Amino acid sequence: MNNAVWLRVVALPESPFGFGVCLETEEGHQLSAALGCLGDLAVLRAVFDSRASEEDRREAGDILFEAVLGGELAVPWAELCAGATREDPLRVVLTVEPAVLRSLPWELMRYQGAWLWRRPELLLRRGVPAVSAIPVAPELGPRRVMVVVATPASQEQILAEQEIAALSGVLERSPGLAHVEVLDCPASASVLAGAVDDFRPHVVHFIGHGMPRSDGGSPELSFSSDQGVVWSLAGDDVADLFRWQPGVVVLNACRTAQSDPSDWIGGIAQAFLDSGVRAVISMQADIDSPAAVIFSGKFYEGFAEHRPLDVCVSAARAELGRMPEKTGAWALPVLLMCSEPDGALPHLLSAPDGSVKDVLRHKQYADLQLFVGRSEERRNAWWVLDDPRVDPSIPDRHVLVISRHPQSGNPQTGRTWLANWCLATWFLRGHHIISVDLAQRLAVPGGQAGGGAKKDWLAVLRMIRERAVSSDQLCSLPNDTFGEFNAQLNRLVSGAARPFEGEVYGQEDEWKPFNFDAGHADERKAQILDAFRQALCKASIVRPIVIALDHAEMVTEESLSGELYRGLIRPVAYGEATPLRLVLVAPEFSRPVIPESDSHLVGRVLVGDFKKAHFMRLARAYSSRLKCVPNEATIRLLNAYIQQPNDYFPVGIFHLFTQKNFVEQWSEAARALEVR
């Protein structure tokens, strides 16, 4: 980490005002002084009220700085600041021990006409210096973010939707960076806790209200469900709330950082820190919707780039400071930490073959930046084959089936998008992926297409092989991977009773059809499939291979439930071809491909249409992916669309609106992205 100092405000009865200041450097140098005059504390606490002016905040900032760093500590403080730069900032840990002073707006400190904590070379966080703790182990992405919306009230819900769109637009524009899920209006603390323990997010982001307690204690979070159940979460409730502890909690709720003078713990923000959370970001006064949206968008932009949390908050402060309205909103966020700024979250490891940019440059995955919604389906599908949770009670599955369940009558439900998102995520988590579109025709030497509209088992094997070594895949296997398989295939399709004994390299497929008249057909088929699995297993020694068969309905049902099930699907499902993984993507099958006796070995995800109730949320998210905020004309058109009586709408509607220029703003934004 960079240079850091510990600035403590402490009780000092012998000083003129009863408080002192301690300044401690990394080298162990300690300096102490009496805290200067703060004047009327009530006046300082009121600087974020609607009646307060910018001049009031300037005056408060000058008073706070002069009291802390304007006396005996002025010279050493100036020397510390002299060497700070944007590239090598001075990190300041502010600890305010007296509870009566904890709720003062320390983020407003001002020196020589400039706000101290709006300077990128000075980074402020509250709390204590990092103590020895178990370091957060690095992980493969994506980071998991849970957004908790506390209230369903119509106007507040709109404000929440704007904030969700801002953060999801930044975080989910690229696969592998973050996975965002929204929990709407949990009906109780147990519902909230259950959702967190199930999802195990790295970040929990609350959107709602912080209300003062009726007994005059510190603020609490207020919740209300869709059914009208009202409940609250106080600091006393936090200690045993979650079994899974997120690394960061964001309380984008008004007044959750304030603590009553009688509260020596420091309020609900401190309660989360005491419970095991490493960093809490909260607001020390009411924050209006535009500011909340700007804060979330800018904060998570830095978060997505893996910047330290104090840098993310500093960038968000600077963005808020550019707002034309001078409300002091930039000083509202309070960063409270007990770890180093880059130690609250796991570092994301890179995949061996590439990065997120490599994924989005690939034509098959480029459109994923406009893939909105499907949070639960994404997680369920991704976790079937690659669950990031280390839990022996979770079944280990190797086969995933993605099929459709349309409610609007539209046959397109986004199965391929979901499969591609999972493939990109698995790739970025270190898997080798092979994507096969069985709706395409099998190209054979000589330029002719083979395999027919419906593929038999042998055509499927050949398509997997060709795609596995193709240079236009996101990652490809060496050309000689299937040399030995080709040698065995050439003999067995012709009628040889047994495979060739010995290793054969470099042979090419002679593209002969399977000879049913040569006898021992079933035995030869089994040997071909066994040789195919062995070739893939040898290739997957370094890392697991995931094979995705899109449009699996293009395989004859006899082959799918016969040869392919016996020779590929079942062995993979039973772990007999470890570490191979298999994904089948199809609308539905007229008869079961996988027998009921083996169904427990297979994960299934059904993909349907979007609920009408989620239309505006998804529309805002889509607009955010296009890097634009919906204007009045766009909102008017979208509101007109949702007046239709249907309870569901097709998943491709946003793309259709953009393509057909129905929403002009989206069409223009899409063209601008293409130009870039």
matplotlib code that plots the C-alpha trace (Angstrom):
import matplotlib.pyplot as plt

x = [0.0, 1.0, 1.9, -0.7, -1.3, -3.6, -5.5, -7.3, -9.7, -9.7, -11.0, -8.5, -10.0, -7.1, -7.4, -9.3, -12.3, -11.9, -10.6, -7.3, -5.8, -3.1, -1.3, 0.7, 2.7, 3.6, 7.1, 5.8, 6.2, 3.4, 2.3, -0.4, -2.2, -5.4, -8.4, -9.3, -12.7, -15.5, -18.2, -21.8, -21.9, -25.6, -24.7, -22.0, -24.4, -27.0, -24.9, -26.6, -30.1, -32.1, -32.0, -28.1, -26.1, -22.9, -21.4, -22.5, -20.6, -17.5, -17.5, -18.0, -15.2, -12.8, -13.7, -13.2, -9.8, -8.6, -9.7, -7.9, -4.9, -4.7, -2.7, 0.4, -0.1, -0.2, 3.5, 3.9, 0.6, 1.8, 5.0, 3.0, 0.9, 3.8, 4.9, 1.4, 0.4, -2.4, -0.2, 1.2, -1.6, -1.6, -4.1, -5.7, -7.5, -9.7, -10.8, -13.3, -13.4, -15.8, -19.3, -20.5, -18.1, -18.6, -21.6, -19.8, -19.3, -15.5, -15.6, -16.2, -12.7, -11.4, -7.9, -6.9, -10.1, -10.2, -12.1, -9.4, -11.0, -11.9, -8.2, -7.2, -3.9, -5.6, -7.7, -9.9, -11.5, -12.9, -12.4, -9.2, -6.0, -6.0, -5.4, -3.9, -6.7, -7.1, -6.5, -9.2, -8.2, -8.1, -10.9, -11.9, -14.7, -17.3, -17.7, -21.2, -23.3, -26.7, -28.9, -31.6, -34.5, -36.1, -39.5, -42.0, -43.5, -44.0, -42.0, -39.1, -39.2, -38.5, -35.6, -34.3, -34.7, -32.5, -29.8, -30.0, -29.7, -26.6, -24.7, -25.8, -25.0, -21.4, -21.0, -22.8, -21.8, -18.9, -19.3, -17.0, -16.6, -19.7, -23.0, -25.8, -29.0, -31.8, -33.8, -37.0, -38.6, -37.8, -40.6, -38.4, -34.9, -34.9, -35.9, -33.0, -30.6, -31.6, -31.1, -27.7, -26.6, -27.8, -26.2, -23.1, -22.5, -19.2, -21.1, -24.6, -26.0, -29.0, -31.3, -33.9, -34.3, -32.5, -34.9, -34.2, -35.3, -38.3, -36.2, -33.7, -31.0, -28.9, -30.7, -32.0, -32.9, -36.6, -38.2, -41.7, -42.8, -45.2, -47.8, -47.5, -45.3, -43.2, -40.0, -36.7, -33.1, -31.2, -27.5, -28.4, -29.9, -26.8, -24.4, -26.2, -27.9, -25.8, -24.0, -22.2, -20.4, -20.0, -16.8, -18.5, -21.9, -23.2, -26.0, -27.3, -30.0, -30.3, -28.8, -27.4, -24.0, -25.2, -24.9, -26.6, -24.3, -25.4, -24.4, -20.8, -20.9, -21.4, -24.7, -25.7, -22.7, -20.3, -22.5, -21.9, -18.2, -18.2, -20.1, -17.2, -17.8, -14.6, -15.9, -19.2, -20.2, -23.1, -24.6, -24.5, -27.5, -30.4, -29.1, -31.4, -32.0, -29.7, -26.8, -27.4, -27.4, -24.2, -22.5, -23.4, -22.5, -19.1, -18.3, -19.0, -17.1, -13.9, -15.1, -15.3, -11.7, -10.6, -9.5, -9.1, -12.3, -11.0, -10.1, -13.6, -15.2, -12.8, -13.8, -17.5, -16.9, -15.3, -18.2, -20.7, -18.7, -19.3, -23.1, -24.4, -26.5, -24.3, -25.9, -22.7, -23.8, -20.2, -19.4, -22.3, -20.6, -18.7, -16.2, -15.8, -13.1, -11.2, -9.0, -6.7, -8.6, -7.7, -8.2, -11.9, -12.7, -11.0, -8.7, -10.0, -7.6, -7.2, -8.1, -5.0, -6.2, -7.5, -9.5, -13.0, -11.9, -11.0, -14.5, -16.3, -14.2, -15.4, -18.4, -20.3, -20.1, -20.1, -23.8, -23.6, -23.0, -26.7, -27.9, -30.1, -32.1, -32.0, -30.0, -31.4, -31.2, -27.6, -26.5, -28.3, -26.9, -23.4, -23.3, -24.6, -21.2, -18.9, -20.3, -17.9, -19.1, -17.0, -19.6, -19.6, -23.4, -23.8, -24.1, -21.4, -23.1, -21.4, -24.4, -26.7, -29.9, -31.2, -34.7, -37.5, -40.8, -42.4, -45.4, -46.0, -46.2, -43.0, -40.7, -37.5, -36.7, -32.9, -31.6, -28.6, -27.8, -27.9, -25.7, -23.2, -23.1, -22.3, -19.6, -17.9, -18.1, -16.7, -13.9, -13.0, -13.0, -10.4, -12.4, -11.8, -15.0, -16.2, -19.4, -21.2, -24.3, -26.1, -28.4, -25.6, -24.7, -21.6, -18.9, -17.0, -13.9, -14.6, -16.8, -20.0, -22.3, -23.0, -25.0, -28.5, -30.8, -31.1, -27.8, -27.1, -24.6, -21.6, -22.3, -22.5, -19.1, -17.5, -19.1, -17.7, -14.3, -14.3, -15.4, -12.9, -9.9, -11.4, -9.4, -12.6, -13.5, -12.7, -10.2, -9.2, -7.4, -4.3, -5.0, -3.4, -5.8, -8.0, -5.3, -5.5, -9.3, -9.4, -7.3, -9.7, -12.7, -11.5, -11.2, -14.3, -16.8, -15.5, -16.2, -13.1, -14.2, -11.7, -9.8, -6.2, -3.8, -1.1, -0.8, -1.4, -0.8, -1.7, -4.3, -7.2, -10.8, -11.6, -15.2, -16.6, -20.2, -20.8, -21.0, -24.0, -23.6, -20.1, -21.5, -20.9, -22.5, -23.3, -19.9, -18.2, -20.3, -19.4, -15.7, -15.9, -17.6, -15.1, -12.1, -13.8, -14.1, -10.5, -9.3, -11.2, -10.1, -6.5, -6.9, -8.6, -5.7, -4.7, -8.2, -11.8, -13.5, -17.1, -18.9, -22.1, -24.5, -26.8, -30.0, -29.7, -33.2, -31.4, -30.1, -32.3, -34.0, -32.8, -29.2, -29.7, -31.4, -29.4, -25.8, -25.1, -26.7, -25.0, -21.6, -21.3, -24.1, -24.3, -20.5, -20.1, -23.0, -21.6, -18.2, -16.7, -15.2, -13.9, -13.2, -15.5, -18.7, -21.7, -24.4, -27.5, -29.5, -32.9, -36.5, -37.8, -37.6, -40.7, -39.5, -37.1, -33.4, -32.3, -34.0, -35.8, -33.3, -30.4, -32.3, -30.8, -27.4, -28.4, -29.0, -31.9, -32.7, -35.9, -35.9, -39.1, -40.3, -39.9, -42.5, -44.4, -43.7, -40.0, -40.3, -39.2, -36.3, -35.0, -35.6, -33.5, -30.8, -30.8, -30.5, -27.6, -25.8, -26.2, -24.6, -27.5, -30.1, -33.7, -35.1, -38.7, -39.5, -38.1, -39.9, -43.2, -42.8, -41.9, -44.9, -47.2, -45.9, -46.5, -50.2, -50.8, -52.8, -50.2, -48.5, -45.3, -43.3, -40.7, -37.0, -36.0, -38.3, -35.6, -33.4, -36.4, -37.1, -33.5, -33.3, -36.6, -35.8, -38.9, -36.9, -34.8, -32.6, -31.6, -31.0, -28.7, -26.8, -26.4, -24.9, -22.5, -21.3, -20.8, -18.7, -16.4]
y = [0.0, 3.7, 6.1, 6.1, 8.0, 7.4, 10.4, 9.9, 12.2, 11.2, 12.2, 14.5, 15.9, 18.2, 20.0, 23.3, 21.6, 18.1, 16.4, 15.7, 14.7, 12.1, 11.8, 8.5, 7.7, 4.3, 4.7, 4.9, 8.6, 10.0, 13.5, 14.8, 18.1, 19.4, 19.6, 23.1, 24.8, 23.2, 25.7, 24.6, 20.9, 21.2, 23.8, 21.5, 18.6, 20.7, 21.6, 19.0, 20.1, 21.6, 25.1, 25.0, 26.9, 26.2, 28.9, 27.1, 24.0, 26.0, 27.5, 24.1, 22.6, 25.4, 24.9, 21.1, 21.4, 24.2, 22.2, 19.0, 20.0, 23.8, 24.0, 22.2, 19.5, 22.0, 21.8, 18.0, 17.6, 19.9, 17.9, 14.7, 16.2, 17.6, 14.2, 13.0, 12.5, 11.0, 8.0, 7.8, 9.1, 9.7, 7.4, 8.8, 6.6, 8.8, 7.3, 9.4, 7.8, 10.2, 9.3, 12.9, 13.9, 10.8, 12.2, 15.5, 15.9, 15.3, 14.7, 18.4, 19.4, 22.4, 23.9, 27.1, 27.4, 23.8, 20.7, 18.4, 15.1, 16.2, 16.0, 12.7, 12.6, 12.5, 9.5, 9.4, 6.4, 6.2, 3.3, 1.8, 0.7, -2.8, -5.3, -8.7, -10.8, -13.7, -12.4, -12.7, -15.5, -14.6, -15.9, -16.4, -14.0, -12.7, -10.8, -11.3, -8.2, -8.3, -5.2, -5.1, -2.7, -1.9, -0.4, -1.0, 2.6, 3.7, 6.9, 5.5, 2.4, 4.5, 6.1, 2.6, 1.4, 4.3, 3.3, -0.3, 0.6, 2.7, 0.0, -2.9, -1.0, -0.6, -4.1, -6.4, -4.8, -7.3, -10.9, -12.2, -9.0, -9.1, -10.9, -8.7, -9.9, -7.8, -8.8, -6.8, -5.8, -8.8, -9.5, -10.2, -10.4, -14.1, -13.7, -11.3, -13.5, -16.6, -14.8, -13.6, -17.0, -18.7, -16.3, -15.5, -12.1, -10.2, -7.0, -6.2, -2.9, -1.6, 1.0, 2.5, 4.6, 4.9, 6.0, 7.3, 4.9, 5.9, 5.6, 8.1, 5.6, 5.2, 4.9, 1.7, 0.4, 0.5, -2.2, -2.8, -5.7, -5.8, -7.3, -4.3, -6.0, -3.3, -4.1, -2.6, -3.6, -2.0, -2.3, -4.8, -7.1, -7.2, -9.3, -12.6, -11.6, -13.5, -16.8, -15.7, -12.4, -10.2, -8.2, -4.9, -3.4, -0.3, 1.5, 3.9, 5.0, 8.3, 9.0, 5.5, 6.8, 9.2, 8.1, 9.5, 10.9, 8.1, 5.4, 4.4, 1.7, 4.1, 3.1, 0.4, 1.0, 0.2, -2.8, -4.3, -3.8, -5.4, -8.4, -9.3, -7.1, -5.4, -2.2, -0.3, 2.7, 4.7, 8.2, 10.7, 12.6, 12.5, 11.8, 12.6, 10.3, 12.0, 12.0, 8.4, 7.3, 9.2, 7.9, 4.2, 4.5, 6.1, 4.0, 0.7, 1.9, 1.9, -1.3, -3.1, -2.0, -3.6, -0.3, 0.1, 1.1, 4.5, 5.3, 4.3, 6.5, 9.4, 9.1, 9.1, 12.2, 14.0, 13.1, 14.3, 17.5, 18.3, 18.4, 21.9, 21.9, 22.8, 20.6, 19.1, 15.6, 14.8, 14.7, 12.4, 9.0, 7.7, 4.9, 2.8, 0.1, -2.3, -3.6, -2.1, -0.4, -3.2, -6.0, -6.1, -8.1, -11.0, -10.2, -11.6, -14.0, -13.9, -16.8, -18.3, -17.7, -14.1, -11.4, -9.8, -7.7, -10.8, -12.2, -9.1, -8.8, -12.3, -12.1, -14.9, -13.0, -9.4, -9.0, -10.1, -6.5, -6.0, -9.1, -7.9, -9.8, -13.5, -13.1, -16.2, -18.3, -17.1, -18.1, -21.4, -22.4, -21.2, -22.9, -26.3, -27.0, -24.7, -23.8, -21.2, -22.2, -24.8, -26.9, -30.7, -30.8, -29.3, -32.1, -32.2, -32.1, -32.3, -32.0, -29.0, -28.8, -25.4, -25.4, -23.0, -22.2, -19.3, -17.5, -14.9, -17.4, -16.2, -19.1, -17.1, -17.0, -16.2, -19.7, -19.1, -15.8, -17.6, -20.4, -17.9, -15.9, -19.1, -20.1, -16.7, -16.9, -20.4, -19.4, -16.5, -18.9, -21.0, -23.6, -24.5, -24.0, -25.7, -24.1, -26.1, -24.8, -27.9, -25.8, -25.3, -27.9, -30.1, -29.0, -31.8, -31.8, -30.8, -27.9, -29.9, -29.9, -33.1, -34.5, -33.4, -31.1, -33.5, -34.9, -38.4, -39.3, -39.5, -36.1, -34.6, -36.1, -34.7, -31.3, -31.2, -32.1, -29.5, -26.8, -27.8, -27.1, -24.2, -21.0, -18.9, -20.3, -18.2, -20.9, -23.9, -27.2, -28.3, -29.8, -33.1, -33.6, -36.0, -37.7, -41.0, -40.8, -40.2, -43.3, -45.4, -43.8, -44.6, -48.3, -48.7, -47.0, -49.2, -52.4, -53.3, -55.3, -53.7, -50.4, -50.4, -51.3, -48.7, -45.0, -43.3, -39.5, -37.0, -39.0, -37.2, -38.2, -40.0, -38.9, -42.4, -43.1, -45.7, -49.2, -50.9, -54.0, -55.0, -56.4, -55.6, -52.2, -51.5, -52.6, -50.4, -47.4, -47.8, -48.0, -44.9, -42.9, -44.3, -43.1, -39.7, -39.3, -40.4, -37.8, -35.1, -36.3, -36.2, -32.7, -31.6, -32.6, -28.9, -27.6, -28.7, -28.7, -27.5, -28.6, -26.7, -28.2, -25.4, -26.4, -29.9, -30.5, -30.8, -34.2, -37.1, -38.3, -41.9, -40.7, -38.3, -40.8, -43.7, -43.5, -40.1, -40.7, -44.0, -43.0, -39.3, -37.8, -40.6, -41.1, -37.4, -37.2, -40.0, -38.5, -41.2, -38.6, -36.2, -33.3, -33.0, -31.0, -30.9, -28.4, -29.3, -26.3, -27.0, -25.8, -29.1, -32.8, -34.8, -37.7, -37.8, -37.8, -38.6, -41.5, -40.7, -42.9, -40.6, -37.2, -36.4, -36.2, -33.4, -29.7, -28.0, -24.4, -23.3, -19.9, -18.1, -14.6, -11.4, -10.4, -7.2, -6.0, -6.0, -4.2, -0.7, -2.0, -4.1, -1.2, 1.1, -1.5, -2.0, 1.8, 1.9, -0.9, 1.5, 4.2, 6.5, 7.6, 7.3, 10.6, 11.8, 10.5, 7.0, 6.8, 7.9, 5.1, 2.5, 3.5, 3.2, -0.3, -1.6, -0.5, -3.7, -6.3, -9.1, -10.2, -11.2, -9.7, -11.4, -11.2, -9.8, -6.8, -4.3, -5.4, -5.2, -1.6, -0.7, -2.4, -1.0, 2.5, 2.4, 3.9, 6.5, 7.2, 3.5, 3.2, 6.3, 4.9, 1.5, 3.1, 5.1, 2.0, 0.2, 3.2, 2.9]
z = [0.0, -0.3, 2.5, 5.3, 8.5, 11.4, 12.6, 15.9, 17.7, 21.3, 24.7, 26.5, 29.7, 30.5, 27.1, 26.8, 25.0, 26.4, 23.3, 21.6, 18.2, 17.6, 14.4, 13.8, 10.7, 9.2, 10.6, 14.1, 14.7, 17.0, 17.5, 19.8, 20.2, 21.8, 19.6, 18.7, 19.2, 17.2, 18.3, 18.3, 17.4, 16.4, 13.8, 12.3, 12.2, 10.3, 7.3, 5.1, 6.0, 3.1, 4.7, 4.9, 2.2, 0.5, 2.6, 5.8, 4.6, 3.7, 7.2, 8.8, 6.7, 7.8, 11.5, 11.3, 9.7, 12.0, 15.0, 14.0, 11.8, 12.1, 15.4, 16.5, 13.8, 10.9, 9.9, 10.1, 8.2, 5.5, 5.2, 4.8, 2.1, 0.2, -1.2, -2.0, -5.7, -7.5, -8.4, -4.8, -2.6, 1.2, 2.8, 6.0, 8.5, 10.7, 14.0, 16.0, 19.4, 21.3, 20.3, 20.6, 17.7, 15.5, 13.6, 12.6, 8.8, 8.9, 5.1, 4.7, 6.1, 4.1, 3.8, 2.1, 0.1, -1.1, 0.1, 1.6, 0.6, -3.0, -3.8, -5.5, -3.8, -0.3, 0.4, 3.5, 5.2, 8.7, 11.1, 12.3, 10.6, 9.3, 12.0, 11.5, 9.9, 7.7, 4.2, 1.6, -0.8, -4.5, -6.6, -10.2, -11.1, -11.3, -8.1, -6.7, -5.8, -4.2, -4.3, -1.6, -2.4, 1.0, 0.0, -2.9, -2.7, -6.3, -6.4, -4.3, -6.5, -9.6, -7.8, -6.9, -10.5, -11.7, -9.2, -10.1, -13.8, -13.1, -11.2, -13.3, -16.5, -15.3, -13.7, -16.1, -19.4, -19.5, -18.5, -15.8, -13.9, -11.7, -11.3, -9.9, -8.3, -6.9, -3.8, -3.8, -0.5, 1.8, 4.2, 7.2, 8.4, 8.0, 4.3, 3.8, 5.7, 3.7, 0.4, 1.4, 2.7, -0.5, -2.9, -0.8, -2.3, -2.0, -1.8, -0.3, -1.5, 0.3, -1.3, 1.1, 4.2, 7.5, 10.2, 13.7, 16.4, 18.5, 21.7, 20.4, 19.6, 16.4, 13.1, 11.7, 8.2, 7.4, 5.2, 3.8, 1.7, -1.2, 1.2, 3.5, 6.2, 7.8, 9.8, 10.6, 11.0, 13.8, 14.8, 17.5, 14.9, 12.6, 14.7, 14.0, 10.8, 8.2, 8.4, 5.2, 5.7, 2.6, 2.3, 1.6, 2.6, 0.9, 2.8, 0.3, 2.7, 4.4, 7.8, 8.3, 9.1, 11.9, 15.4, 18.4, 21.1, 23.4, 20.9, 21.7, 19.0, 16.2, 14.6, 12.1, 9.9, 12.7, 13.7, 10.2, 10.6, 14.1, 12.6, 10.3, 7.2, 6.2, 4.7, 5.0, 2.8, 4.2, 3.9, 6.7, 5.6, 3.0, -0.5, -3.4, -6.3, -8.9, -6.5, -5.4, -9.1, -9.8, -6.7, -7.5, -11.2, -10.5, -7.5, -9.3, -12.3, -10.2, -8.5, -11.9, -12.6, -9.3, -7.8, -4.0, -2.2, -1.1, -4.7, -5.8, -3.2, -4.0, -7.7, -6.8, -4.6, -7.5, -9.8, -7.3, -6.9, -10.6, -10.1, -10.8, -7.6, -4.6, -2.0, -0.5, -1.8, -2.6, 1.2, 2.2, 1.6, 4.6, 4.0, 7.2, 7.1, 9.3, 6.4, 3.8, 0.9, -1.5, 1.1, 1.6, -1.5, -3.2, -6.0, -9.3, -11.0, -14.8, -17.1, -18.8, -22.4, -22.3, -20.6, -20.7, -23.7, -25.6, -25.0, -26.1, -29.3, -30.3, -32.6, -30.7, -27.4, -28.4, -27.9, -24.3, -23.2, -24.1, -22.3, -19.4, -16.8, -16.2, -13.0, -11.3, -14.4, -15.0, -11.5, -11.6, -15.0, -14.2, -10.8, -12.1, -13.7, -11.8, -8.4, -6.7, -3.2, -1.4, 0.2, 0.3, 0.6, -2.9, -5.5, -8.1, -11.6, -15.0, -17.3, -17.8, -19.8, -20.8, -22.3, -22.7, -20.9, -22.9, -21.3, -24.1, -26.9, -28.5, -29.2, -28.6, -24.9, -25.0, -24.4, -26.7, -25.0, -21.6, -22.8, -24.3, -21.1, -19.2, -21.7, -21.4, -17.6, -17.5, -19.9, -17.7, -14.7, -16.4, -18.4, -22.0, -23.9, -27.1, -28.6, -31.2, -33.1, -34.3, -36.4, -38.8, -41.4, -41.1, -43.6, -45.1, -47.3, -50.8, -49.8, -49.6, -46.6, -44.9, -42.0, -43.2, -41.4, -38.6, -37.3, -36.2, -33.4, -35.8, -37.3, -33.8, -32.9, -36.0, -35.4, -31.9, -33.2, -36.0, -33.6, -30.9, -33.2, -35.1, -35.0, -34.8, -31.4, -28.3, -27.5, -29.6, -29.1, -31.0, -34.4, -33.5, -30.5, -32.5, -34.5, -32.7, -32.6, -36.3, -36.9, -34.8, -36.4, -39.9, -39.0, -37.0, -39.3, -42.1, -40.2, -38.1, -35.1, -32.8, -32.6, -33.7, -30.9, -30.5, -30.8, -34.1, -34.5, -37.2, -39.1, -40.7, -40.9, -44.1, -43.7, -44.4, -43.4, -40.8, -42.3, -40.7, -42.9, -41.5, -38.3, -34.6, -35.2, -31.5, -30.4, -33.0, -32.1, -28.4, -29.3, -31.4, -28.6, -26.1, -28.3, -28.6, -24.9, -24.3, -26.8, -25.0, -21.5, -22.6, -23.8, -20.6, -18.3, -17.9, -17.3, -17.6, -21.0, -21.4, -24.5, -25.3, -27.9, -29.0, -30.9, -29.6, -31.1, -34.4, -33.4, -34.2, -31.0, -31.7, -31.6, -28.7, -26.4, -27.9, -28.9, -27.6, -24.2, -23.7, -25.0, -24.0, -21.9, -19.3, -18.8, -18.3, -15.9, -13.8, -13.7, -15.8, -18.2, -15.7, -16.1, -19.1, -18.8, -21.2, -21.9, -24.0, -25.3, -26.9, -26.8, -25.6, -26.5, -27.5, -25.3, -22.4, -23.4, -19.9, -18.1, -14.8, -13.0, -14.0, -13.8, -10.4, -12.1, -14.4, -13.7, -15.5, -16.2, -17.8, -19.6, -20.1, -21.0, -18.9, -16.4, -17.2, -13.7, -14.5, -17.8, -16.8, -14.6, -17.5, -20.0, -17.8, -17.5, -21.3, -21.7, -19.3, -21.3, -24.3, -22.1, -22.2, -19.7, -20.9, -22.0, -21.8, -25.3, -24.5, -21.2, -22.9, -25.5, -23.0, -20.8, -23.8, -24.5, -20.9, -21.1, -23.1, -21.1, -21.3, -18.1, -20.0, -22.8, -25.1, -24.2, -27.6, -27.4, -26.5, -29.4, -31.7, -30.5, -31.3, -34.6, -35.9, -34.6, -32.5, -29.6, -31.4, -28.5, -28.3, -32.0, -32.0, -28.9, -30.5, -33.7, -31.6, -29.9, -33.2, -34.5, -31.5]

ax = plt.figure().add_subplot(projection="3d")
ax.plot(x, y, z, "-o")
ax.set_aspect("equal")
plt.show()
